Amino acid sequence: MKLAARIEQVSPSLTLAIAAKAKAMKADGIDVCSFSAGEPDFDTPDHIKAAAHAALDQGKTRYGPAAGEPKLREAIARKLQDDNGLCYGMDNVIVTNGGKQSLFNLMLALIEPGDEVLIPVPYWLSYPEMVKLAGGKPVLLPTTVEDSFKITADQLRQAVTPSTKLFIFNSPSNPTGMVYTPDEVRAIADVLVEKNLWVVADEIYEKILYDGAKHLSIGAAGPEIYERTITSSGFAKTYAMTGWRVGFLAGPSQIIQAVTTIQSHSTSNVCTFAQYGAIAAYEGSQDCVKTMVGAFAERREAMYNHLSSIPGLTCPKPYGAFYMFANISKLGIPSLDFCNDLLDGHQVAAVPGVAFGADDAVRFSYATDMDTINKGMERLSAFVRSL
């Protein structure tokens, strides 16, 4: 069978592959310390589950609008106004099957063959693949640990060509955990306005911040950049709702209408009763978020201290999300080999940096309990000493 040429351009998700291998090993009774998937280990807060349960009892099990339940779209618009300074109404919002679908649908709606999409490296591994599937060309912008894995406004300006259409902006970042300061965000926004480019802001980790780091939505940096911004986010990371698959895209109504058309012919609406859980997430108490972020902060300190004590590894301290991006270049081993040997020989799962465009690094997620962190880091240290 000859498959479509587009699939030959796309790589499978290494994150999901390694997470699946680790889960299979656990199912076989092997004691695996997994730092692979970006999934909070907390249960979804009770008031969110109760809202979904009530929706089930009320018969909220039918097809719904392709763009999402109106009450949820209104709640998302209020949240973006109140928290992010983005003046959106319900017509500027579509509910999607997780943040991932919001980005994929956007690429299909906006990118044409030959369009260039600027992506800072390291990047979330699905960004380039989504661009390729839409027929576009991902243009990768390298960063360095010395620059905290952040591109500068000048670097962005120099990368723009007549074919450039979109810039993907992810802060806080997966995989590095780095957060652009408000001044850095404004400087980048100025370039995007100057060059008349679109920007999609992936803000899925916006609530997970440490050490006083401040998040500024790039669309709130001024009225001109607001007109050229599409914001992607969701409920998975902040509210431990990864399996619920509820995300959203917000932006100019013309783009939202186009994305809604695409969604109406692919997945239709998001699971109806799950959307009522998402409404409760935004309208209920946010104490659960503070509790989870507090736990992440403690785990961050523990993992950072462990990684910093292992000779041969260097790791900048993240200011957001729940990842450490450790450099392994001094060890002389490719990241995929490193992770395979670490998992097979020491039962520790991590994601190779090559999946994020950086083969000299490995991503460790600290969205897990402290016992797993301490035990897994001890195993990692033994593995590195054996190299």
C-alpha positions in Angstrom: 0.0 0.0 0.0 1.3 3.5 -0.9 0.5 6.0 1.8 0.1 9.7 1.2 3.4 11.5 0.8 2.6 13.8 3.7 2.9 11.1 6.2 6.4 10.3 5.1 7.4 13.8 6.3 6.1 13.4 9.8 7.8 11.7 12.7 5.9 9.8 15.4 5.7 11.4 18.9 8.8 10.2 20.9 7.2 11.5 24.0 4.2 9.2 23.7 6.3 6.3 22.5 8.6 6.4 25.5 5.7 6.9 27.9 4.0 3.9 26.4 7.1 1.8 26.7 7.5 2.8 30.4 3.8 2.0 31.0 4.2 -1.4 29.4 7.2 -2.2 31.6 5.2 -1.2 34.7 2.4 -3.5 33.6 5.0 -6.3 33.5 5.8 -5.6 37.1 9.0 -3.6 36.5 9.6 -0.7 38.9 10.0 2.2 36.5 10.5 5.8 37.5 8.9 7.8 34.7 9.8 11.4 34.0 8.5 11.2 30.4 5.0 12.4 29.8 3.9 16.0 30.7 1.0 14.8 32.8 0.3 16.0 36.4 0.0 13.1 38.8 -2.8 14.7 40.7 -6.4 13.6 40.3 -8.8 16.1 38.7 -10.2 18.3 41.5 -13.4 17.1 43.0 -15.6 20.1 42.0 -14.7 19.6 38.4 -15.5 15.9 38.4 -18.8 16.7 40.3 -19.8 19.1 37.6 -19.2 16.5 34.8 -21.1 14.0 36.9 -24.0 16.4 37.3 -24.0 17.0 33.6 -24.3 13.3 32.9 -27.2 13.1 35.3 -28.9 16.0 33.5 -28.5 14.2 30.1 -25.7 16.3 28.7 -24.7 13.5 26.4 -25.9 14.7 23.1 -24.2 16.4 20.2 -23.3 20.0 20.8 -22.2 23.0 18.8 -19.0 22.4 16.8 -17.5 25.5 18.4 -18.3 24.3 21.9 -21.0 24.8 24.6 -21.9 28.5 24.7 -21.5 28.7 28.5 -18.0 27.4 28.3 -17.0 29.7 25.4 -18.4 32.6 27.5 -16.3 31.4 30.6 -13.2 31.2 28.5 -13.7 34.7 27.1 -14.2 36.1 30.6 -11.1 34.3 31.8 -9.0 35.7 28.9 -10.4 39.2 29.6 -9.8 39.0 33.4 -6.5 37.1 33.5 -4.8 37.9 30.3 -6.1 41.3 29.2 -7.4 39.9 25.9 -10.8 41.5 24.9 -12.5 38.5 23.5 -16.2 37.5 23.3 -17.8 34.2 22.8 -17.5 34.5 19.0 -13.7 34.7 19.3 -13.5 31.3 21.0 -13.7 27.7 19.8 -13.5 24.7 22.2 -11.2 21.9 20.9 -10.2 18.4 21.7 -7.3 19.5 23.8 -4.8 22.2 23.1 -3.2 20.0 20.5 -6.2 20.0 18.2 -6.5 23.8 18.5 -3.0 24.2 17.0 -3.5 21.5 14.4 -6.8 23.0 13.2 -5.2 26.5 13.1 -2.4 25.2 10.8 -4.9 23.8 8.5 -6.9 27.0 8.5 -4.0 29.5 8.1 -1.0 27.8 6.4 -0.7 27.1 2.7 2.0 25.2 0.8 5.2 27.3 0.8 4.3 29.4 3.9 7.1 29.5 6.4 6.4 29.2 10.1 9.1 30.4 12.6 9.7 28.0 15.5 12.2 28.6 18.3 14.4 25.6 19.2 13.9 23.7 21.5 10.3 23.3 20.6 7.3 21.2 21.6 7.8 18.2 19.3 4.4 18.5 17.5 4.9 22.1 16.2 7.0 21.3 13.1 5.0 18.2 12.3 1.7 20.1 12.3 3.2 22.7 9.9 4.4 19.9 7.6 1.0 18.3 7.6 -0.5 21.6 6.5 1.9 21.9 3.7 4.0 24.6 5.3 7.7 24.9 5.9 8.9 24.9 9.6 11.9 27.3 10.0 13.8 26.5 13.1 15.4 29.3 15.2 18.2 28.0 17.4 18.6 29.3 20.9 21.3 28.6 23.5 21.4 27.9 27.2 23.4 31.1 27.7 20.3 33.0 26.4 18.0 30.9 28.6 16.7 29.1 25.5 14.9 32.3 24.4 15.2 34.0 21.0 15.8 37.8 20.8 13.8 40.3 18.9 16.8 40.9 16.5 17.1 37.2 15.8 13.4 37.0 15.0 13.7 40.0 12.7 16.6 38.5 10.8 14.7 35.2 10.2 11.7 36.8 8.5 11.5 36.3 4.7 8.7 37.2 2.2 7.3 33.7 2.7 7.0 34.0 6.5 3.5 33.9 7.7 3.4 32.7 11.3 5.5 32.7 14.5 4.9 30.1 17.2 5.4 31.5 20.7 5.4 29.2 23.7 5.9 30.7 27.2 6.2 29.1 29.7 8.1 26.6 27.5 7.8 22.9 26.9 10.5 21.5 27.0 12.7 24.0 28.8 10.4 25.6 31.4 11.8 29.1 30.5 9.5 32.1 30.7 9.8 35.3 28.6 9.7 38.4 30.7 7.1 41.1 29.9 9.8 43.3 28.3 11.0 40.4 26.1 7.4 39.7 25.0 6.9 43.3 24.1 10.1 43.4 22.1 9.1 40.3 20.1 5.6 41.8 19.6 7.1 44.9 18.1 8.9 42.8 15.5 5.8 40.8 14.6 3.9 44.1 14.1 6.7 45.6 12.1 6.9 42.5 9.8 3.1 42.1 9.6 3.2 38.5 10.9 0.7 36.3 12.6 1.6 34.8 16.0 0.0 31.8 17.8 0.7 31.9 21.5 0.7 28.5 23.2 -0.1 29.4 26.8 -1.0 26.0 28.2 1.4 26.4 31.1 0.6 30.0 32.0 -0.5 29.3 35.6 2.5 27.2 36.5 5.2 29.8 37.4 7.9 30.0 40.0 10.1 32.6 41.8 7.9 35.5 40.9 8.0 35.0 37.2 5.4 37.0 35.4 3.4 35.8 32.4 2.3 38.4 29.8 0.0 37.2 26.9 1.6 38.5 23.8 -1.8 39.6 22.5 -2.0 42.0 25.4 1.2 43.8 24.5 -0.6 46.3 22.4 -3.6 46.9 20.1 -1.7 46.1 16.9 -0.3 42.8 18.1 -3.7 41.9 19.5 -5.1 42.0 15.9 -2.4 39.5 14.8 -2.6 37.1 17.8 -4.2 33.7 18.1 -4.1 32.2 21.6 -4.1 28.4 22.3 -4.6 26.9 25.7 -6.6 24.4 27.6 -7.4 22.7 30.9 -5.0 19.7 30.9 -2.0 21.0 32.8 -3.5 23.6 35.2 -6.4 21.4 36.4 -4.9 17.9 35.9 -7.4 17.2 33.1 -5.2 15.6 30.5 -7.6 12.8 29.7 -10.6 15.1 29.4 -9.4 16.5 26.1 -10.7 20.1 26.5 -8.7 22.9 25.0 -9.5 26.1 23.1 -8.4 28.6 20.5 -9.1 32.3 20.7 -8.5 35.0 18.2 -10.1 37.0 15.3 -13.6 35.8 14.5 -12.7 35.0 10.9 -10.0 32.6 12.0 -12.3 31.0 14.6 -15.0 30.5 12.1 -12.6 28.8 9.7 -11.3 26.5 12.5 -14.9 25.7 13.4 -15.6 24.7 9.8 -12.6 22.3 9.9 -13.6 20.9 13.2 -17.2 20.4 12.1 -15.9 18.0 9.4 -13.4 16.2 11.6 -14.2 15.7 15.3 -17.4 17.7 15.6 -17.9 18.9 19.1 -15.8 18.1 22.2 -17.3 15.6 24.7 -20.3 17.5 26.0 -20.2 16.6 29.7 -16.5 17.2 29.8 -17.1 20.7 28.8 -19.3 21.2 31.9 -16.4 20.1 34.0 -14.3 22.7 32.3 -16.8 25.4 33.1 -16.5 24.4 36.8 -12.7 24.7 36.5 -12.9 28.3 35.5 -15.9 29.3 37.6 -14.9 27.5 40.8 -12.3 28.0 43.4 -8.7 28.3 42.1 -7.2 26.9 45.4 -6.6 23.6 43.7 -4.3 25.3 41.2 -2.3 26.9 44.0 -1.9 23.6 45.8 -0.7 21.8 42.7 1.7 24.6 41.7 3.1 24.6 45.3 3.8 20.9 45.0 5.4 21.4 41.6 7.6 24.1 43.1 8.9 21.7 45.8 9.5 18.9 43.2 11.3 21.4 41.0 13.8 22.2 43.8 14.4 18.6 44.5 15.0 17.6 40.9 17.1 20.6 40.2 19.3 19.9 43.2 19.7 16.3 42.1 20.6 17.2 38.5 23.0 19.9 39.5 25.0 17.4 41.6 25.5 14.9 38.8 28.9 15.4 37.0 28.5 15.7 33.3 25.0 17.2 33.4 24.2 20.9 33.3 20.6 22.2 33.7 19.3 25.7 33.8 16.6 26.3 36.5 13.1 26.6 34.9 10.7 29.4 35.8 7.6 27.7 34.6 5.9 24.4 33.5 7.2 21.2 35.0 10.3 20.2 33.1 14.0 20.2 33.4 16.0 20.3 30.2 19.4 18.8 31.1 22.4 19.1 28.7 24.3 15.9 28.1 26.8 17.0 25.5 29.8 16.3 27.9 28.8 12.6 28.0 29.3 12.0 24.3 26.1 10.0 23.7 23.1 10.9 21.5 20.0 11.7 23.4 18.0 8.8 22.0 20.6 6.3 23.0 20.9 7.9 26.4 17.2 7.6 27.1 16.9 4.0 25.7 19.9 2.9 27.8 18.6 4.7 30.9 15.2 3.1 30.6 16.4 -0.4 29.7 19.3 -0.5 32.2 18.1 1.6 35.1 14.3 1.7 34.6 14.1 5.5 34.3 12.0 7.1 31.5 12.9 10.5 30.1 12.5 12.0 26.7 15.4 12.5 24.3 16.1 16.1 23.3 16.3 15.2 19.7 12.5 15.1 19.8 12.6 18.8 20.6 15.3 19.7 18.1 18.2 19.5 20.6 20.1 16.2 20.5 22.5 17.4 23.2 19.8 17.4 25.9 17.2 15.3 27.7 13.8 16.4 29.2 12.8 15.2 32.6 9.3 15.9 33.9 8.8 16.5 37.6 5.0 16.1 37.4 5.4 13.1 39.6 5.7 12.4 43.3 8.8 13.2 45.4 9.6 9.5 46.1 9.8 8.8 42.4 12.0 11.9 41.9 14.5 10.9 44.6 14.7 7.3 43.5 14.8 8.1 39.8 17.5 10.7 40.2 19.6 8.3 42.2 19.3 5.8 39.3 20.1 8.5 36.8 23.3 9.4 38.8 24.4 5.7 38.8 23.7 5.5 35.0 25.8 8.6 34.3 28.6 7.3 36.4 28.6 4.1 34.4 29.1 5.9 31.1 
